[in-house]
């Protein structure tokens, strides 16, 4: 059985911390250490049959990235590289962070992009 790949985008480090907690719960026998999406490639995602993808929320329905005032490249810069990537047959779980009370109208809105 192939390990689970955990990938995250982050700006303040919160999504990274949650990705590390998920990894800690799954353990090294089931999952590989989480990787920042700005330090990987679509080929890396293809190594896994199952993926856990995490994102912070920025803007209104925007993918986090430089255009959403993130300090580093994030999902907005990575997603265009997936255009020619076939993820058929992959199991994918998503998790998103956000402030549901302060930004209730757009909480975790980057998950729906």
C-alpha positions as CSV (number, residue, x, y, z in Angstrom):
1,X,0.0,0.0,0.0
2,X,1.3,3.4,-1.0
3,X,1.6,6.1,1.7
4,X,-0.7,9.1,1.9
5,X,0.8,12.4,0.6
6,X,0.0,15.4,2.6
7,X,0.5,18.8,0.9
8,X,-0.4,22.2,2.2
9,X,-0.2,25.9,1.4
10,X,0.5,28.3,4.2
11,X,1.2,32.0,4.9
12,X,1.3,32.3,8.6
13,X,2.2,28.7,9.4
14,X,-1.2,27.6,10.7
15,X,-2.0,25.3,7.8
16,X,1.5,23.7,8.2
17,X,0.8,23.0,11.9
18,X,-2.5,21.3,11.1
19,X,-0.8,19.3,8.3
20,X,1.8,18.2,10.9
21,X,-1.0,17.2,13.4
22,X,-2.7,15.1,10.7
23,X,0.6,13.4,9.9
24,X,1.2,12.8,13.6
25,X,-2.3,11.2,13.9
26,X,-1.7,9.0,10.9
27,X,1.8,8.1,11.6
28,X,4.8,7.5,9.4
29,X,3.6,4.1,8.4
30,X,0.6,5.5,6.6
31,X,1.7,9.0,5.5
32,X,4.8,10.8,4.4
33,X,5.8,14.0,6.1
34,X,3.8,17.0,4.9
35,X,5.2,19.1,2.1
36,X,4.7,22.8,1.3
37,X,3.0,23.1,-2.0
38,X,5.4,25.9,-3.0
39,X,8.3,23.4,-2.7
40,X,6.9,20.5,-4.8
41,X,5.6,19.6,-8.3
42,X,2.6,17.9,-9.8
43,X,4.8,14.8,-10.3
44,X,5.2,14.6,-6.6
45,X,1.5,14.4,-6.1
46,X,1.3,11.6,-8.7
47,X,3.5,9.4,-6.5
48,X,0.5,8.9,-4.1
49,X,-2.8,7.0,-4.4
50,X,-4.3,9.2,-1.7
51,X,-3.7,12.9,-1.0
52,X,-4.6,15.2,1.8
53,X,-4.5,18.8,0.6
54,X,-4.7,21.8,3.0
55,X,-5.2,25.5,2.4
56,X,-5.6,28.7,4.3
57,X,-8.4,31.1,3.3
58,X,-7.6,34.5,1.8
59,X,-9.8,36.9,0.0
60,X,-13.3,36.2,-1.1
61,X,-13.3,32.8,-2.8
62,X,-9.7,33.3,-4.0
63,X,-7.0,30.7,-3.9
64,X,-4.3,31.8,-1.5
65,X,-1.3,33.1,-3.3
66,X,0.8,36.2,-4.1
67,X,-2.2,38.0,-5.7
68,X,-4.2,37.4,-2.4
69,X,-1.4,39.1,-0.4
70,X,0.3,36.0,0.8
71,X,4.0,36.4,1.5
72,X,5.1,33.4,-0.6
73,X,3.8,31.4,-3.5
74,X,0.9,29.2,-2.6
75,X,-2.0,27.3,-4.2
76,X,-2.7,30.1,-6.7
77,X,0.7,29.6,-8.2
78,X,0.6,25.8,-8.0
79,X,-2.8,25.0,-9.5
80,X,-2.0,26.2,-13.1
81,X,0.8,23.5,-13.2
82,X,-1.9,20.8,-12.7
83,X,-3.6,21.6,-16.1
84,X,-1.9,18.6,-17.8
85,X,-1.9,16.4,-14.7
86,X,-4.3,13.4,-14.6
87,X,-5.4,12.8,-11.0
88,X,-7.9,10.2,-12.0
89,X,-8.2,7.4,-9.5
90,X,-6.6,9.5,-6.7
91,X,-8.4,9.7,-3.4
92,X,-8.3,13.3,-2.2
93,X,-9.3,14.8,1.1
94,X,-9.3,18.6,1.6
95,X,-8.9,20.7,4.7
96,X,-9.2,24.4,5.0
97,X,-8.5,26.9,7.7
98,X,-10.2,30.2,8.3
99,X,-11.9,32.3,11.0
100,X,-15.5,31.1,10.9
101,X,-16.8,33.8,13.3
102,X,-14.9,36.9,11.9
103,X,-15.3,35.8,8.2
104,X,-18.5,33.7,8.3
105,X,-19.6,34.6,4.8
106,X,-16.4,33.3,3.2
107,X,-15.1,30.8,5.8
108,X,-12.9,28.3,4.0
109,X,-14.0,29.7,0.6
110,X,-10.8,28.7,-1.1
111,X,-11.9,25.1,-0.8
112,X,-14.6,25.6,-3.4
113,X,-12.3,26.9,-6.2
